[in-house]
Structures are given as C-alpha cells and as structure tokens.
C-alpha cells in the first residue's frame, strides 16, 4: 500500500488534526501540544506540511483519550453531568 501524502491525510476522516481537537474540546493549540508532549495524547503522527511540522492521530486510536480529556474538561468547566452533583 502506498504511503499517504500530507494532502491525502488532510481530508482523511480516519485521522484527526490538532485543529479538529481544538475545536471539539474547545482548547488552545498549546494545550494540545502539552497533552501530546506529556503523553495524554499518545501516538501522534508527525509530518511536514508546507514547511511546518504538524501532527495527526488515527481517530480510532486517540478517541478514548479524547473522551477522557473531555470528561475532565466538563468537570472543570461545570458543563457536564458531574458538575450537577
């Protein structure tokens, strides 16, 4: 199987980007970077795109980590069922 190019991965629903994570969890890019660096979001795939290093994750692999992080954020923000006591 041929290796995917950056442009192919950009539209591949099998992968999730930093921007998509930021939008879904309503967090800044710096928090996603820290989560990646500390292991909260493992398995990042690094690739160069237009001269910059960017990261993507295989959606099926990272989904449990994103769900756990979302629950934690909901508790902190008071948005979720946990905050209703």
C-alpha positions as CSV (number, residue, x, y, z in Angstrom):
1,X,0.0,0.0,0.0
2,X,1.4,3.4,-1.0
3,X,2.2,5.9,1.8
4,X,-0.3,8.7,2.0
5,X,0.7,12.3,1.2
6,X,0.0,15.2,3.6
7,X,-2.8,16.4,1.4
8,X,-4.4,13.0,1.3
9,X,-4.2,12.8,5.1
10,X,-5.6,16.3,5.4
11,X,-9.0,15.1,4.1
12,X,-8.9,11.6,5.5
13,X,-11.8,11.1,8.1
14,X,-9.7,8.2,9.6
15,X,-7.4,10.9,11.1
16,X,-7.9,13.8,13.4
17,X,-5.8,17.0,13.3
18,X,-4.7,19.4,16.1
19,X,-7.2,22.0,14.7
20,X,-10.1,19.5,15.0
21,X,-9.1,18.5,18.5
22,X,-9.0,22.2,19.5
23,X,-12.5,22.7,18.0
24,X,-14.0,19.6,19.5
25,X,-12.6,20.2,23.0
26,X,-12.6,24.0,22.9
27,X,-9.0,24.2,23.9
28,X,-6.0,26.1,22.6
29,X,-3.3,24.6,20.5
30,X,-0.8,25.0,23.3
31,X,-2.9,22.6,25.5
32,X,-2.9,20.0,22.7
33,X,0.8,20.4,22.3
34,X,1.3,19.9,26.1
35,X,-1.0,16.9,26.1
36,X,1.0,15.3,23.2
37,X,4.3,16.1,24.9
38,X,3.2,14.7,28.3
39,X,1.6,11.5,26.8
40,X,-2.0,12.4,27.4
41,X,-2.5,12.1,23.6
42,X,-0.2,9.3,22.6
43,X,0.6,8.0,19.1
44,X,0.9,11.3,17.2
45,X,2.0,11.1,13.6
46,X,4.3,13.9,12.7
47,X,4.7,15.1,9.2
48,X,5.9,18.1,7.3
49,X,3.3,20.2,5.6
50,X,4.2,23.5,3.8
51,X,7.5,23.7,5.7
52,X,6.0,23.1,9.2
53,X,5.8,20.1,11.4
54,X,2.2,19.2,12.2
55,X,0.6,16.3,13.9
56,X,-2.3,14.0,13.4
57,X,-3.7,11.0,15.2
58,X,-5.5,7.9,14.0
59,X,-9.0,8.7,15.2
60,X,-9.8,5.2,16.4
61,X,-6.6,5.1,18.5
62,X,-7.0,8.5,20.1
63,X,-10.8,8.6,20.7
64,X,-10.7,7.1,24.2
65,X,-8.1,9.6,25.3
66,X,-10.1,12.5,23.8
67,X,-13.2,11.2,25.6
68,X,-11.4,11.1,28.9
69,X,-10.0,14.5,28.5
70,X,-13.4,15.9,27.5
71,X,-14.9,14.5,30.7
72,X,-12.2,16.1,32.7
73,X,-12.8,19.4,31.0
74,X,-16.5,19.2,31.5
75,X,-16.0,18.7,35.3
76,X,-13.6,21.7,35.4
77,X,-15.9,23.9,33.4
78,X,-19.1,22.8,35.1
79,X,-20.6,21.8,31.7
80,X,-21.2,18.1,32.3
81,X,-23.3,15.8,34.4
82,X,-20.5,15.6,37.0
83,X,-21.0,19.2,37.9
84,X,-24.7,18.9,38.5
85,X,-24.0,16.8,41.6
